[in-house]
């Protein structure tokens, strides 16, 4: 059946006054057409309703890739779509005029109008297609009644709303569409002609060159004899630049992407520039008798993320192949049945990346970027300033609470530990601020500025300062080690802030204040809790050790834990280099590429960690001698901690992967469990073995944490993260 047959069939079968069916599907775009095709092929009585006999030209998704290909293949539609699309097996990823890497896998370039045309062509003749507008819908736990604008009626056991962002029918059912992020993004689509482009790249993804332009990326995919371009931006449609782009796309594109000429030295934009503005929204009160929402009718997602089609296909797959057969096999169609679809774990996993605002420190400054002349949207500077203020305020509040508890505990806490605890409380706000500065620097891809102060300068200063004070004759006690940490953290943070603030000022202009507190809280609270548990893991051994051994032994142990940070640096470096790429590749639907990157990262990090650990142990006698003769006793502790670091690296970047893909709560829960395990093991092993018992306890607890995170990644994402994956 071709699309041209749909209007003939619709007019040759005029609807009766009352038409009965098992399922009525309202909306014959991609989601509705595929739903009708699958249910019709399964033998159910299906009526499909749409206002258009032939789907009109429209600008939406223009690529099928990643998991979408696998879903299309499983649903039995891939061959039909592939026949009308242009296949690409390699995409060059580039920025600032140079190649970053290449993505390999099945990609299909196809206009959205053709996607819908092919989807409609899969609908079997048994499905009744009615061209018309739905005037009213009434639902119940038994039968659903749909009244057409001409007065005809359709009665069905189930109504499927695949109406996109249309609100009329949802409102009639008492459902509320809540806009989470109005005018979140603006996407442009246009055709390009460039002689010799195919020789320079099979397909191209070119990333924005400056945050202030608010350009995410440009895709150039072969389509027929030319190229199809999609430009994903976070511009406002009222911006002068955005308005002018439609009239002079080539000049304005090269204005914000001058390095693009490396790949397209000469090109022409053909035809009209299309655009699509997206509101991020979700529907509340959606669990109703007899009616279910799929695709964008339930929630929308950022076009740049590329998750919309994946989520739509999961909706269609789970609804048609799992839930509808079960529902129609038993009497009734109450809300209890409908709720099972929305709570389906596979559907929820597909929805989660669209709902969460993960990696907000990487994404939100770009979204809030400064406007072109003529209009200033909410300024990203206020985002950064407010974040720094909130970070300092919350950390200071926690330090004050700790100080209050320390004061209330006078008489019960050994006086020898009061000073180390007090100094540690001073470290907390400074440490928190540096952690925040690292996130800001990483959001701009200033990796040296992000990594060097916390992971090179700070540990080096701790070691140098400890060695210096011991050389000057100060006894190596716990308060001395913590004081050295305070000094090193303060210096490193000052250096980082002094370099970062001018660069941010040059990159971002001022703008009016605008806060999205709820969005901020939803994105950051799970990560904040996870960071708190990680901080607890960093100090639980030292604190508990102080209950059983002398202050001198605690200082020696603490020195070993700081030295081992040189080994862990390989894992930190991998995080800085790959975390953003994880979310970017996942959002683009390139799951095979993501698995390859995770596997490569795990293996390289494991090798680097083992190499750094081996080198550190070889040089440990000389390094420990710098602290004084007593510190030779910490070699066994250092060796155990190094073994622990290597074991953790075996399980790969599972924590980064889960955090960046919206599973921060899982990371936090695993880390909290690790704190409990570490506490129990320390209480058992420290009385028996002293400092080596503490090191052994932390090695076991942290290795189990890494294993649990790897297993969680496999459960949520479907693939392992360890070195043998």
C-alpha positions in Angstrom: 0.0 0.0 0.0 1.3 3.5 -0.8 0.5 6.8 0.7 -1.6 7.7 -2.3 -3.9 4.8 -1.5 -4.8 6.1 1.9 -7.1 8.9 0.7 -8.7 6.6 -1.8 -9.4 4.0 0.8 -10.7 6.7 3.2 -13.2 8.1 0.7 -14.3 4.7 -0.7 -15.3 3.6 2.8 -17.4 6.4 4.2 -17.7 5.9 8.0 -21.0 4.6 9.3 -22.9 6.4 12.0 -21.4 4.3 14.7 -18.2 2.3 14.1 -16.9 -0.3 16.6 -13.3 -1.4 17.1 -10.9 -2.9 19.5 -8.5 0.1 19.4 -8.9 3.6 18.0 -5.6 5.5 17.2 -6.0 9.2 17.0 -3.1 10.8 15.0 -1.4 9.2 12.0 2.1 10.7 12.3 5.0 8.3 13.0 3.8 7.1 16.4 0.1 6.6 15.4 0.9 5.0 12.0 3.3 2.5 13.5 0.8 1.6 16.3 -2.0 1.1 13.7 0.3 -1.1 11.6 1.5 -3.4 14.4 -2.0 -3.8 15.9 -3.6 -4.3 12.5 -1.0 -6.9 11.6 -1.8 -8.7 14.9 -5.4 -9.0 13.8 -7.0 -6.5 16.1 -9.9 -4.3 14.9 -8.2 -0.9 14.5 -9.5 2.5 13.4 -7.0 5.2 12.6 -8.0 8.8 12.6 -6.2 11.9 11.3 -7.1 15.2 9.8 -4.7 14.7 6.8 -5.2 12.1 4.2 -1.7 12.7 3.0 0.8 13.9 5.7 1.8 17.5 4.9 5.4 18.6 4.6 6.9 19.0 8.1 10.2 19.5 9.7 11.0 17.1 12.5 13.5 14.2 12.9 15.5 13.5 9.7 17.8 10.7 10.9 17.4 7.1 12.2 20.4 5.9 14.1 21.8 4.0 17.0 19.2 2.0 19.0 16.5 3.4 16.7 17.8 1.1 14.0 17.7 -1.9 16.3 14.1 -1.0 17.4 13.0 -0.5 13.8 14.5 -3.9 12.9 12.8 -5.6 15.8 9.4 -4.1 14.9 9.9 -5.3 11.3 10.0 -1.9 9.6 13.7 -1.2 9.0 13.8 -2.6 5.5 10.9 -0.4 4.4 12.5 2.7 5.8 15.9 1.9 4.5 14.6 1.6 1.0 13.5 5.2 1.1 16.5 6.6 3.0 20.2 7.2 2.4 22.5 4.9 4.4 25.6 6.2 6.1 28.1 4.0 8.0 30.6 6.6 9.2 30.2 10.1 10.6 33.2 12.5 11.0 32.9 14.5 14.3 34.7 17.8 14.2 35.0 21.2 15.9 37.1 24.3 15.4 38.2 23.1 11.9 39.7 19.8 13.0 38.5 16.2 13.2 37.8 15.0 16.8 36.9 11.4 16.0 34.7 9.2 13.9 31.4 7.4 14.7 30.7 4.1 13.0 27.3 2.4 12.7 24.1 2.3 10.7 22.6 5.7 10.1 19.7 6.5 7.8 19.0 10.0 6.4 15.4 10.6 5.5 13.0 13.6 5.5 10.3 13.4 8.2 7.5 13.5 5.6 9.0 10.4 4.0 9.3 8.8 7.4 5.5 9.2 7.9 4.8 8.2 4.3 6.7 4.9 4.7 5.1 4.3 8.2 1.6 4.7 6.7 2.4 2.4 3.9 2.9 -0.4 6.4 -0.7 -0.2 7.6 -2.6 -3.4 6.5 -5.9 -3.0 4.6 -7.8 -4.4 7.6 -7.2 -1.0 9.4 -10.0 1.5 8.8 -8.5 4.9 8.1 -10.8 7.9 8.7 -9.9 11.4 7.5 -11.5 13.9 9.9 -11.2 15.9 13.1 -12.1 14.5 16.5 -14.7 16.8 18.1 -15.1 15.0 21.5 -13.8 12.1 23.4 -15.4 10.3 26.4 -13.7 7.5 28.2 -14.7 4.9 30.8 -13.5 1.6 32.2 -15.3 -0.3 29.5 -15.8 1.6 26.2 -14.4 4.8 24.7 -16.6 7.0 22.6 -15.0 9.3 20.0 -17.2 11.8 18.2 -16.1 13.2 14.8 -16.7 16.8 13.8 -19.3 15.5 11.2 -21.2 13.7 13.9 -20.0 10.1 13.2 -19.0 8.0 16.3 -16.3 5.5 16.9 -16.6 3.2 19.9 -13.5 1.2 21.0 -12.2 -0.6 24.0 -9.0 1.5 24.0 -8.1 5.0 22.7 -4.5 5.7 21.8 -3.6 9.4 21.6 -0.7 10.0 19.2 -1.5 13.6 18.8 1.9 15.2 19.3 1.8 18.5 21.2 -1.9 19.1 20.4 -3.7 19.9 23.7 -7.4 19.8 22.8 -8.1 16.1 23.4 -5.9 15.9 26.5 -7.7 18.8 28.0 -11.0 17.1 27.4 -9.8 14.1 29.3 -8.6 16.3 32.2 -4.9 15.9 31.5 -2.6 18.9 32.0 0.4 19.6 29.8 3.1 21.1 32.0 5.8 23.1 30.1 9.0 22.5 32.0 11.2 24.5 29.7 9.5 26.9 27.3 11.2 27.6 24.0 14.1 25.4 25.0 15.7 25.0 21.6 15.4 26.1 18.0 16.4 23.8 15.2 17.0 24.7 11.6 16.8 22.4 8.6 18.0 23.1 5.1 19.5 21.5 2.0 23.1 22.0 0.9 25.0 21.6 -2.3 28.8 21.3 -2.2 30.9 19.8 -5.0 33.3 17.3 -3.7 31.8 17.1 -0.1 31.5 13.3 -0.4 35.3 13.0 -0.9 36.0 15.0 2.2 33.6 13.2 4.6 30.8 10.6 4.3 28.8 12.6 6.9 29.7 15.3 9.3 28.8 16.4 12.8 30.3 19.8 13.5 30.1 21.3 17.0 29.6 24.9 18.0 32.8 26.9 18.4 31.8 29.3 21.2 29.4 29.0 24.1 28.0 32.5 23.6 26.7 31.6 20.2 24.4 28.9 21.8 25.0 26.6 18.9 25.0 22.9 19.9 26.0 21.2 16.7 25.4 20.9 12.9 24.8 17.7 11.1 25.4 17.2 7.4 24.1 13.9 6.1 23.9 12.7 2.5 20.3 12.7 1.2 19.7 11.7 -2.4 22.2 13.7 -4.5 22.8 16.4 -2.0 23.3 17.1 1.7 20.7 17.7 4.4 21.7 20.0 7.2 20.2 20.2 10.7 21.5 23.0 12.9 20.7 22.5 16.6 20.7 25.7 18.7 19.5 27.0 22.0 18.7 30.4 20.5 15.5 32.3 21.0 13.3 32.5 17.9 13.1 36.3 18.5 16.8 36.8 18.4 18.1 39.0 15.6 20.5 36.3 14.5 17.9 33.6 14.4 15.5 35.8 12.4 18.2 36.7 10.0 19.4 33.1 9.5 16.4 32.2 7.4 17.3 34.9 4.9 21.1 34.5 4.8 22.0 31.1 6.2 25.4 30.6 4.6 26.9 33.9 5.8 25.5 33.5 9.3 26.5 29.9 9.6 30.1 30.7 8.7 30.0 33.6 11.1 29.5 31.2 14.1 31.3 28.3 12.6 34.3 29.7 10.7 36.2 26.4 10.9 33.5 24.7 8.9 35.2 25.9 5.7 37.8 23.2 6.3 35.2 20.6 5.4 32.9 22.8 3.2 35.2 25.3 1.4 32.4 26.2 -0.9 28.7 25.4 -0.6 25.2 26.7 -1.4 22.0 26.5 0.6 19.2 25.3 -1.5 15.5 26.2 -1.0 13.8 27.4 2.1 15.2 27.2 5.6 12.8 25.4 7.9 12.8 25.8 11.7 11.3 24.0 14.6 11.0 25.5 18.2 10.6 23.0 21.0 9.0 23.4 24.4 10.1 20.7 26.8 6.8 19.4 28.4 5.3 16.5 30.2 1.7 15.6 30.9 0.4 15.3 34.4 -2.8 13.4 35.5 -2.3 11.1 32.6 -3.5 7.8 34.1 -7.1 7.7 33.0 -9.6 5.0 32.2 -9.5 3.8 28.6 -7.0 6.2 27.1 -3.2 6.1 26.7 -0.7 8.7 25.4 2.4 7.8 23.4 5.3 9.7 21.9 5.2 13.5 22.1 1.6 13.4 23.3 3.0 12.2 26.7 6.3 14.2 26.9 8.7 16.0 24.6 12.5 15.9 24.5 15.3 18.1 23.3 15.8 17.7 19.5 19.6 18.0 19.9 19.6 15.0 22.3 18.1 12.8 19.6 16.1 10.7 22.1 12.6 11.5 20.8 12.4 8.8 18.2 13.9 6.2 20.5 11.4 7.0 23.2 8.6 6.9 20.6 9.6 3.5 19.3 9.8 2.1 22.8 6.3 3.4 23.5 5.0 1.8 20.4 6.8 -1.5 21.0 5.8 -1.9 24.7 2.2 -0.8 24.1 1.5 -2.9 21.0 3.5 -6.0 21.8 3.2 -6.2 25.6 0.3 -4.2 27.1 -2.5 -4.1 24.5 -2.5 -8.0 24.1 -2.8 -8.3 27.9 -5.4 -5.6 28.2 -7.7 -6.9 25.4 -7.4 -10.4 26.7 -9.3 -9.5 29.9 -12.5 -7.5 30.5 -12.4 -3.8 31.2 -10.0 -1.0 30.4 -9.7 0.8 33.8 -6.9 3.1 34.9 -5.2 0.2 36.7 -4.4 -1.3 33.3 -3.3 2.0 31.8 -1.0 2.6 34.7 1.0 -0.5 33.9 2.1 1.0 30.6 3.4 4.2 32.2 5.2 2.2 35.0 6.7 -0.2 32.5 10.4 -0.3 33.4 11.6 -0.4 29.8 9.4 2.7 29.0 10.6 4.5 32.2 14.2 3.9 31.2 13.6 5.4 27.8 11.8 8.4 29.3 14.3 9.1 32.1 17.0 10.8 30.0 14.3 13.1 28.5 12.9 14.1 31.9 16.2 14.5 33.7 18.4 17.6 33.4 21.6 15.7 34.0 25.0 17.1 33.4 23.4 20.6 34.1 26.8 22.2 34.6 27.8 21.2 31.1 24.5 22.0 29.3 22.8 24.9 31.1 25.4 27.6 30.5 25.2 26.8 26.7 21.4 27.0 26.8 21.4 30.3 28.6 24.1 31.7 26.4 24.2 35.4 25.5 21.9 36.7 22.9 22.8 38.4 19.7 22.5 42.2 19.7 18.9 43.3 20.2 17.7 41.0 22.9 19.3 39.6 26.1 17.9 36.3 27.4 18.6 35.1 31.0 22.3 35.5 31.5 24.6 32.5 32.0 26.7 34.5 34.4 24.0 34.6 36.9 23.7 30.8 36.6 27.4 30.5 37.4 27.4 33.1 40.2 24.3 31.7 41.8 25.8 28.2 41.7 29.0 29.4 43.4 27.0 31.2 46.0 24.8 28.2 46.7 27.8 25.9 46.9 29.6 28.1 49.4 26.5 28.7 51.4 25.5 25.0 51.7 29.1 23.9 52.5 29.5 26.7 55.1 26.2 25.7 56.7 27.3 22.1 56.9 30.6 23.2 58.5 28.8 25.3 61.0 26.6 22.4 61.9 29.7 20.3 62.3 31.2 23.0 64.5 28.1 23.0 66.7 28.2 19.3 67.1 31.9 19.5 67.9 31.2 22.1 70.6 28.3 20.1 72.0 30.6 17.0 72.2 33.1 18.6 74.5 34.0 16.2 77.2 33.1 13.2 75.2 35.6 13.7 72.4 39.3 13.2 73.1 40.8 16.6 73.1 43.6 15.4 70.8 41.0 15.0 68.0 39.2 18.4 68.4 41.8 20.4 66.5 41.9 18.0 63.5 38.1 18.0 63.3 38.0 21.8 63.5 40.5 22.3 60.7 38.7 19.7 58.6 35.5 21.8 58.9 37.4 24.8 57.5 38.5 22.7 54.5 34.9 21.8 53.6 33.7 25.1 52.0 37.0 25.6 50.1 36.9 22.0 48.9 33.3 22.4 47.7 34.0 25.6 45.9 36.9 24.0 44.0 34.7 21.1 43.0 32.2 23.6 41.6 35.0 25.5 39.7 36.1 22.3 38.2 32.6 21.7 36.9 32.4 25.1 35.4 35.7 24.7 33.6 34.7 21.3 32.3 31.5 22.8 30.9 33.6 25.0 28.6 36.0 22.1 27.8 38.8 24.0 29.5 40.3 20.6 30.7 43.7 21.8 31.9 42.1 24.5 34.0 39.5 21.9 35.3 41.9 19.1 36.1 45.3 20.7 37.1 44.3 22.6 40.3 42.4 19.9 42.1 44.2 16.8 40.8 47.8 17.9 40.4 48.4 21.2 42.2 46.4 20.3 45.4 47.9 16.7 45.9 51.4 18.0 45.1 51.1 20.8 47.6 49.8 18.5 50.3 52.8 16.2 49.8 55.3 19.1 49.6 53.8 20.9 52.6 53.7 17.7 54.7 57.4 17.0 53.8 58.3 20.6 54.6 56.7 20.8 58.0 58.2 17.4 59.1 61.6 18.6 57.9 61.2 21.7 60.0 60.7 19.5 63.0 56.9 19.5 63.4 55.6 16.2 64.6 53.5 14.3 62.0 50.1 14.3 63.6 46.6 14.3 62.3 46.0 18.1 62.8 49.2 18.8 60.8 48.0 16.6 57.9 44.6 18.3 57.8 46.1 21.8 58.1 48.4 21.0 55.1 45.3 19.9 53.2 43.6 23.2 54.1 46.6 25.2 52.9 46.9 23.2 49.7 43.2 23.4 48.9 43.1 27.1 49.5 46.1 27.8 47.3 44.8 25.5 44.5 41.3 27.0 44.6 42.7 30.6 44.5 44.8 29.8 41.5 41.9 28.1 39.7 39.5 31.0 40.4 42.0 33.6 39.4 42.4 31.9 36.0 38.8 30.9 35.5 36.9 34.1 36.3 38.5 36.3 33.5 38.0 33.5 31.0 34.3 33.2 31.9 33.9 37.0 31.7 35.4 37.0 28.2 33.2 34.0 27.1 29.9 35.2 28.6 28.2 38.6 28.7 25.9 39.9 31.3 22.2 39.1 31.2 19.1 39.5 33.4 18.5 37.3 36.4 16.3 34.2 35.7 16.2 31.2 38.0 14.8 27.7 37.4 15.0 26.5 41.0 12.9 23.4 40.5 14.9 22.3 37.5 18.2 22.9 39.3 17.0 21.0 42.3 15.8 18.0 40.4 19.1 17.8 38.5 21.5 18.4 41.3 20.1 16.9 44.5 20.9 13.2 43.6 24.4 14.2 42.5 24.9 16.3 45.6 23.9 13.4 47.8 26.2 11.1 45.9 29.1 13.6 46.4 28.4 13.7 50.1 28.7 9.9 50.3 31.9 10.1 48.3 33.3 12.6 50.8 32.3 10.2 53.6 34.2 7.4 51.9 37.2 9.7 51.8 37.3 10.3 55.5 35.6 7.4 57.2 38.8 5.3 57.5 40.8 8.2 58.9 38.1 9.1 61.5 37.6 5.6 62.7 41.3 4.9 62.7 41.7 7.7 65.2 39.5 5.8 67.7 42.0 2.9 67.9 45.5 4.1 67.1 47.8 6.9 68.1 47.7 10.3 66.4 51.1 9.7 64.8 49.9 6.5 63.1 46.8 8.4 61.8 49.1 11.0 60.3 51.3 8.3 58.6 48.1 6.6 57.3 46.7 9.9 56.0 49.9 10.7 54.2 49.6 7.3 52.3 46.1 8.1 51.3 47.2 11.4 49.8 50.1 9.9 48.0 47.9 7.3 46.4 45.9 10.1 44.7 48.7 10.2 42.1 47.6 6.7 41.1 43.9 7.6 41.0 44.7 10.5 38.8 44.4 8.3 35.8 40.7 7.7 36.6 40.1 11.4 37.2 41.7 12.2 33.9 39.5 9.7 32.1 36.4 11.2 33.7 37.3 14.7 32.5 38.0 13.5 29.0 35.0 11.2 28.5 32.1 12.1 30.8 30.7 14.8 28.4 31.2 12.4 25.5 29.1 9.7 27.2 26.0 11.9 27.4 26.5 13.4 23.9 26.9 10.0 22.2 24.0 8.4 24.2 21.8 11.4 23.4 22.6 11.0 19.7 21.4 7.4 19.9 24.9 6.0 19.0 24.9 3.2 21.5 27.3 1.0 19.7 29.8 3.9 19.6 29.2 4.5 23.3 29.9 0.8 24.2 33.2 1.1 22.2 34.2 4.3 24.0 33.4 2.8 27.4 35.4 -0.4 26.7 38.3 1.6 25.4 38.2 4.0 28.4 38.1 1.1 30.8 41.1 -0.7 29.3 43.3 2.4 29.0 42.4 3.6 32.5 43.2 0.2 33.9 46.6 0.0 32.2 47.4 3.6 33.2 46.4 3.0 36.8 48.5 -0.2 37.0 51.4 1.6 35.5 51.2 4.6 37.8 50.7 2.3 40.8 53.7 0.2 39.9 55.9 3.3 39.4 54.7 4.8 42.7 55.5 1.6 44.6 59.0 1.5 43.1 59.7 5.1 44.2 57.8 4.8 47.5 60.8 4.3 49.8 62.4 7.5 48.5 59.2 9.4 48.5 58.2 8.3 52.1 61.7 9.2 53.3 61.0 12.8 52.5 58.4 12.7 55.3 60.8 11.3 57.9 61.9 7.9 59.1 58.6 7.0 60.7 56.8 7.1 57.4 58.5 4.0 56.1 55.9 2.1 58.1 53.2 3.3 55.7 54.6 1.3 52.7 52.3 -1.7 53.4 49.3 0.7 53.6 50.3 2.4 50.4 50.7 -1.0 48.6 47.2 -2.1 49.7 45.6 1.2 48.6 47.4 1.0 45.2 46.0 -2.6 44.7 42.6 -1.2 45.6 42.9 1.6 43.0 43.8 -0.9 40.3 40.9 -3.3 41.2 38.5 -0.4 41.0 39.7 0.6 37.5 39.0 -3.0 36.3 35.2 -2.2 36.4 35.5 0.9 34.2 33.8 4.3 34.1 30.4 3.0 35.4 29.9 5.9 37.8 30.5 8.5 35.2 28.2 6.7 32.8 25.4 6.4 35.2 25.7 10.0 36.4 25.8 11.5 32.9 22.9 9.4 31.6 20.4 10.2 34.4 21.0 7.5 37.0 22.6 9.6 39.7 20.2 8.2 42.3 21.6 4.7 41.6 25.2 6.0 42.1 24.2 7.7 45.3 22.5 4.6 46.7 25.5 2.4 45.8 27.9 4.9 47.4 25.8 5.1 50.6 25.9 1.3 50.8 29.7 1.4 50.3 30.0 3.8 53.3 28.1 1.4 55.4 30.3 -1.5 54.3 33.5 0.5 54.8 32.4 1.5 58.3 31.6 -2.1 59.4 34.9 -3.4 57.9 36.9 -0.7 59.5 35.4 -1.4 62.9 36.2 -5.1 62.5 39.7 -4.9 60.9 41.3 -1.8 62.5 41.3 -3.3 66.1 42.9 -6.4 64.7 45.4 -5.0 62.1 45.7 -1.2 62.7 46.5 0.9 59.7 46.7 -2.1 57.3 43.3 -3.1 58.5 41.9 0.3 57.6 43.5 0.1 54.1 42.2 -3.4 53.6 38.7 -2.3 54.6 38.7 0.6 52.2 40.1 -1.6 49.4 37.3 -4.1 49.8 34.6 -1.5 50.2 35.6 0.6 47.2 36.2 -2.5 45.0 32.7 -3.7 45.9 31.3 -0.3 45.1 33.0 -0.3 41.6 31.6 -3.8 41.0 28.0 -2.8 42.0 28.2 0.3 39.8 29.3 -1.8 36.8 26.4 -4.2 37.5 24.0 -1.3 37.7 25.2 0.1 34.4 24.5 -3.3 32.8 21.0 -3.4 34.3 20.1 0.1 33.2 22.0 0.4 29.9 22.3 -3.2 28.7 26.1 -3.5 28.5 29.0 -3.9 30.8 31.7 -1.4 31.7 34.6 -3.7 32.9 37.8 -4.2 31.0 36.6 -7.6 29.5 33.2 -6.3 28.3 
